[in-house]
Each structure stands twice: as structure tokens, then as C-alpha cells.
């Protein structure tokens, strides 16, 4: 089999057995990118030389007979909203065309320290706002399963590059489903960890109280390895949890007997694709067959999650994105005659329509006279949703839902209708509001496109999620099927 | 001018003198080269996050306790959103509805009356940077530069109740507040360096009217004197409007130091909507009682308590005690002198007289003085023993002030020891009497003041070293014997 088809843990094995070198693996990845990138369009920046230099250093280490870390020498890539020292970081926005951070995001320095080979930076919806990566101001990333469909978003590049075997794993960020929904669309594994498990330092904020970085991988074992590499307390992030982290690979056990899984019926309502529904039924049957106890439950507040999210996230975004003003860095309109018009021209020209829409929504929701009716109320709804899910998780070990109500849709199908676009995150958003961890794993197909299964766990309960996901994977072969990189 | 009742409330911003900024590790040093005390966090670069400096909370707690406030058990930061080039994130991390301290007070003394001024709240926030405009003023500037050294320097804002009713009240309040904050050692409170800034809210109403009048907020005063002048001007401006049957507009006005007037900055309609919301990048603070008590124990004796002690235990007049305790440094100096030399009144005369005079003349702070308290005590002991005369002591002190040398050394080196030996002085007295028959004759004819001249002559002969008491006594004796 071609090297690029392998998983990170398989590459690790080959490296330690000295069957391949990291340079060979890296070249395989770079060649693969060269072959397919014109169709996938996942990368915004390639760091070829850096990658080869890192790979060479790992090979020297292996030659010296030293032990290597599980991801050492494995080529990976990063969503372009995480700061990389000396490497362009754009958020796929015209307002940040030339920002070269003088520092690394904590996750980036963690991966660097563990010898991960960095291939480059990945496309996304501008500032992580979107569900199809069509809001990138740079390029259109395509779904490797059908190049006429979207990869999902906002971490479209992170997910498409893994599905197309360009990178062995990537990092994405998830504010309302931005890792899980595209992972479902592209048939890969995507985890949104518990809020606070991964440092956000260096992640260019969209909505600070919801954003979380997570792994995108080819299988669950790799997910555990990447999580091991990036989890843990960071003194630079005051919202990162000050507690130890377990070894997540210890959950890679094929065993779910007695595990209690709740299936909230509200996630199976109007708008659910029939083949997605079938895939869910089959997944439930599989878990039951493996000895899990699966029961239907109700989470009646679910319908309020989307509106609450579209108040809270834009409110925070309106403030987080205020710094892009043309003063210190990034794009500036140089024709403006005074400071106010410089601000307004810079921002009008620099931001795309969806970003502007959310800034306006958020500004409005926080305005004097509207704060109580919108923002404060949304916070209360958020608390209710959190309590409701946590209560369910007091009885059940996990909740099972579809990751998205439909498989990937055609490029351009929803760009004129933001509300329809927003609905594609309806199953993932409540998890962010509750700050809980959730994974999306491949569980079937609809019209030839992958379908994702979402497992939601307790706060810091990633181990249970990984065990259930691993068990499903061991007993199915959806994750082994590969995208054809063709149209229609 | 009609008789209006004046209502004033103050918002005072105080820079805390922590070594590092509120949300990053950058230095807070004043006067560094532009944009050198900066890092990605205080530059507000994409992706950075704040980490709260615990010292800032501790200092804010100190201020709260020193101003008799109630400390919040649960407090949080909020974002105050507005655009300005000196604010790199375009929001200021501040505190909105749950400030760290509230409902305190301080007491001022005006016209012999003690007045209690309420403190509404104290909250923590980050300072903004500084704009440097090229050109005569902001309106005429052709370019502006941004210096972000000050961005993220910790501030507390102290909001008073509208309990002040005159310029004198405000002066007393600011002086007292400054003294208290300096005592707690959380700020230098230097208005010229911007480490203490003050906004004034002022309104007038007819005497006895139930409702407060419309207020104006005045900003941009950079000395206590400017605050006084701005208040005086604003009272006049508002009373002119009211007396003419007009209405004061609610607005923000800026003090123009050169023209000595306030000018309109923005009206109520133009006021910012700051869109405050909880800072999602910082966890709320839980301040337990144990922490509060630990901080309380670190508070020094406050000015009022110290003043009381100086009056009651050392018998100082209230005026002296007030002057000395107005500054912690001066008060500490005074206490240190008293360790070696116990006459409090003489000490206070010297501290308030010679020491403050020379400090003022040299534009120096007490902290900078070369004369150590024990050296001043040494001088006062020499004076008490009669080793030097009062006049010589002042000369010696000037030398000490200039060089930092001890009194003993100066007295010895310059041969300034007082002559108290009656035999030696008697000879000189005789010499002076012999040389000035006219003055002697004047004295005998009843002109008592002639003695003064003769004493002066004796002092001149001895280069001021003769003990004036002995000279007086001997002269009187000699002259009486002539009689």
C-alpha cells in the first residue's frame, strides 16, 4: 500500500522498525499533495522546506538509536487560525493577508516539541465562521468524496486534507461543530474535546467561550495519540483546566458491554436525511449487538440551542474581531482621510459577508437596550441546555446522535440562505454550549457520501468516548473506505 | 451669582505600581523607550489570551480595605468595547457589574469639619496606550504615533459618591485619597506622570431643590491645581447658564489648561455604547475571607490613625500631625527621627520647617533626601546639648542636606562647636562693650534694643558660635554693673 494511505500509528511503527524514514514519509505526503491538491484545495500555505528539515532531524535521531515520540516524524498540518511562528497565518481572510505571528500557538509548540513534521496551513471558513468552507476568501476546498460537494466547515481544509490522504492528521477548531460536521461530511474522525482540555493560546478567537481545538484523524487510535500530544493545562490560557490528563490510548479497548447510551429523540426530527436516519439505526443496532444498552431519551431544550448560539457566538466575535482595524497589522485602507473612515473602510473591505453578518448580529445583541432581551437570555438558555445534557449524562455514559442531519451538500447550494446553512450545525452546537466533548466517526453512507455518528460524553470524559468509538470502528469498516477524488 | 448648591462626584484612576502589567509579564516602568515594554499579549495580537496578575487583585484589595469598602466574594472582568488607536484590542478589559470593592468611605477635614465622602466602587482595569500627535494639537496633527508601553498597566478606578460640594472638598478628598493610596504603597499617585488621573462630575441645583441638576463630566486635568481650576470654571459656567434661564446639557467636557476653560467633547447622544459583556478569556474570581484577612494584615497604619497617635502620644498640635501624616514617607521619616531623639515638637518644627523648605526649594521628594533620620536626630541632640546654636544648626543642616554628611562631622570639621564657656565669652563681651560706648550709653538711657546690637556684635566676633543664652546673660550682667 502507498505510504500516504497509512495512519499515523502505522507510520510510527514503520519508523521505529526503520522500514521507512521520516523523509520518505514526508516526501510521500508532499507528492500526494502535489497530485491531488489542485482538486482538493485544502492548503493555504505549504511549508515544504520546514517539513523536510524536521523530517531529516527525526531521521538523524532514529539513526542515533534514540526513542521517538508516537507522532514524531509524522507529517501533519494545521488550520490557518492557529498562530505559527514565522509562518503566515490568515484565517482565510483578506483582512489578514500578511500576518506572520511572532509566536506559536501552544498546540503548535507542543507538536513541534514532539517532532511532528509540519506540512502547512489549511483552508477554512473566514475566521471559522461557516459550515462549508465556502466563506474562505482565498479558495474553495472540495469534498474528496465528491468534488462537487462541500467538505463542511469551518475546518474544511483540516478534514479534506486527511480524507484525501494529504496529511496523516490535522488540527481543527470547533466552535459550533467546525471539526465534527466536516469530519462527518468527509468520512474521517474528528473530536471536539471538553472546553478547557486544550489550550486556546494562539488560536485566533472566534467565540472564546465556545472555541476548542481538536484532532482530525484517519481512525480513533490516531485521535487518542493526537489528543495525548495536545491536551493539558497551559498557564497562558486562564480557561484551560488545571488538572492532569490520562493516557488516552488506554481507552483503545474493544469493549462496550454494559455501556449506557442515550439517544435524544430531538436530534432525529425534521430535516433529517432518510439515509442518515438509516445509518443511525444501524449504528444503534451495532452497539446493542456489542452489548451496550441503548435507550431513547428527550432533551426538550435542544431546539433553543441554535438561536442561543447565534446570539452568544456573534456577541463574542463582535468583540474578538474588533482588533482587526488596520492600525497594528493586517490589511489597511490607505485612502481614508481620518481614523473613523480608515476603520470602516478597512473592515468593510477586509471582512467577507458572513463575518460582517455575525459582527453586526453580535454588536446588536450586546447593545444597550437589547442586552437583556438577547445576550442575557441566550446565556440563560445556554445554562438550561448544559444542565439538561449533564442531567442526561448522569444516567447515561454517552449520548448518540447524528453529527449532521444530512451528508455533504453541493457547492453553492446554501450560500444564499444563511439560515439553512446554520441548520447543518444543529446537532453539534448544543455540545459547544454545554462545553462537553464529542466525537464524529464514520458510520455509513448516503448517496455515496459519508455519514457521521456523534458520541457526546461527560466533561473530561474523552476516554469513554474514545472507547465506544474505537469499539465501533473495530467492528465496522467505514473508516477504511477511501474517497475517490472524483466529481459526482 | 445666585446661590446654587454644588454636587460633585469624582472618578479617580490610579496606576498600580506592580512590576509587571495586568495581563502579561511586560514591565510597567515609566519613561522607557516607546514600544519596548510590549509583547504579543499587550499588543493585542490575534490569538493571544490574558493571564491575570494576582498582585493586581491584591493591590485592589488593599485599596478597598484602606477605603473601608465591602470586598466582593465573587468578582469578574468584563469587556468595554470601543475603538481607539491606543487600544490595540479595541476593547478594554475592565469590571462592570461586579467590581472587586464597593460601599466604602474616606473622611476629609474642611473648615474644621470632618466630612465623610462615600466611595461607590473600586474596580480593576487595564490602561490604554498613548498617542503622540505630530503638529500643534490633535485637530491640526498630520500624523499620529502609537506608544503601547502603557497598554496593560494595571489601574484601579475609584468612584466617589456625589458627596463633594466645593473645590475645597475636592482638594481635601484628592489629598486624602493620595495619602491613603501612598500609605498602602500600591501607587506612586503622581499626577504629572499620569499615575493618578481624575474625572469630575459636577452639577448645580437650586438650594433646597429635591432633584440633582444635570451634570457635566470634565476630563483631562493633569494636576490637583488643574482640577481646582476646572471646577471653579465649571461652577461659573453652569451657574451663568442657569442664572440666564438656560439648561445645562448632559455632556462630557474637556479641560483646556492653556485657555483655562472647559470645552464640549461629546454630548449624551454621542456617548459610547460600550456593550459591556463578561470577559470570556478570564475565569471569574472567588475572593475568600482568608485572603482578604491576609491582605488586611499587611495594611500599614493609615493617615488618620497615625495623626491621632502623633497628637495623643507625642503631644503634637493637630496641624503639625496633619502635615506630617499627609505623606507616608514624611511620616515614616518623622517616626524614625523620634527613635533616636524624643522631643516630638522640636522634631516636627525641623521636619516641617527646614526639611520641607529644602525639599521644596530643590524640587525633591522625601524619599530622595540624603539626610538620614538618625542624622537629623544627631543634629537635634547637638542642639539640645548646646553643642551648636540654633542658627549654626540650620547651617549645619543645609550642609547635611547637600552632602549627606553627619552633623558631628560637619561641626567638628568646620569648628562650629558652640562656645558656652563663660570666661571666654565674658572677655569678648567686655571687648564689645569697650568698642561700642554709644550703644552702651543708649542702653543706659533706656533704649533696651541696644542690647540686640551688642549681642549681634558678640556673635559676629565669635562667628556665631557663642551660646546666645550665655551672651545675653553676661551682657545683661555687665551692662547692669555699669549702670
Boltz contact constraints between the chains, C-beta under 6 A:
constraints:
  - contact:
      token1: [A, 83]
      token2: [B, 47]
      max_distance: 6.0
  - contact:
      token1: [A, 103]
      token2: [B, 40]
      max_distance: 6.0
  - contact:
      token1: [A, 201]
      token2: [B, 49]
      max_distance: 6.0
  - contact:
      token1: [A, 202]
      token2: [B, 47]
      max_distance: 6.0
  - contact:
      token1: [A, 203]
      token2: [B, 47]
      max_distance: 6.0
  - contact:
      token1: [A, 204]
      token2: [B, 46]
      max_distance: 6.0
  - contact:
      token1: [A, 204]
      token2: [B, 47]
      max_distance: 6.0
  - contact:
      token1: [A, 208]
      token2: [B, 280]
      max_distance: 6.0
  - contact:
      token1: [A, 208]
      token2: [B, 281]
      max_distance: 6.0
  - contact:
      token1: [A, 209]
      token2: [B, 280]
      max_distance: 6.0
  - contact:
      token1: [A, 237]
      token2: [B, 49]
      max_distance: 6.0
  - contact:
      token1: [A, 238]
      token2: [B, 51]
      max_distance: 6.0
  - contact:
      token1: [A, 238]
      token2: [B, 282]
      max_distance: 6.0
  - contact:
      token1: [A, 238]
      token2: [B, 283]
      max_distance: 6.0
  - contact:
      token1: [A, 316]
      token2: [B, 280]
      max_distance: 6.0
  - contact:
      token1: [A, 319]
      token2: [B, 79]
      max_distance: 6.0
  - contact:
      token1: [A, 319]
      token2: [B, 81]
      max_distance: 6.0
  - contact:
      token1: [A, 319]
      token2: [B, 91]
      max_distance: 6.0
  - contact:
      token1: [A, 322]
      token2: [B, 90]
      max_distance: 6.0
  - contact:
      token1: [A, 322]
      token2: [B, 91]
      max_distance: 6.0
  - contact:
      token1: [A, 323]
      token2: [B, 44]
      max_distance: 6.0
  - contact:
      token1: [A, 323]
      token2: [B, 89]
      max_distance: 6.0
  - contact:
      token1: [A, 323]
      token2: [B, 90]
      max_distance: 6.0
  - contact:
      token1: [A, 325]
      token2: [B, 90]
      max_distance: 6.0
  - contact:
      token1: [A, 327]
      token2: [B, 85]
      max_distance: 6.0
  - contact:
      token1: [A, 328]
      token2: [B, 88]
      max_distance: 6.0
  - contact:
      token1: [A, 343]
      token2: [B, 83]
      max_distance: 6.0
  - contact:
      token1: [A, 366]
      token2: [B, 275]
      max_distance: 6.0
  - contact:
      token1: [A, 366]
      token2: [B, 277]
      max_distance: 6.0
  - contact:
      token1: [A, 367]
      token2: [B, 273]
      max_distance: 6.0
  - contact:
      token1: [A, 368]
      token2: [B, 273]
      max_distance: 6.0
